[in-house]
Amino acid sequence: MSSPTAELFRAAPFRYYPAGSGHDVVYLPARRAIHRVPSDDVQLALRCTRFRTLAEHAASETAALPTP
């Protein structure tokens, strides 16, 4: 569990559209911004919906990795 003073993060609402070559076009309505980003990064952001510390997000992602 995070401390009460820890900074918490989650992905902001966004829309995304396939752009080809392993990239997506991401639209951030709150900023009215468009970016071209790797599709893997979009998938990661889609899993970051709860407010957590960066360490908690990282631990969640690494726990989901397959073990060799």
Secondary structure by P-SEA (a helix, b strand, c coil): cccccbbbbbbccbbbbbccccbbbbbbccccbbbbbbaaaaaaaaaccccccaaaaaaaaaaacccc
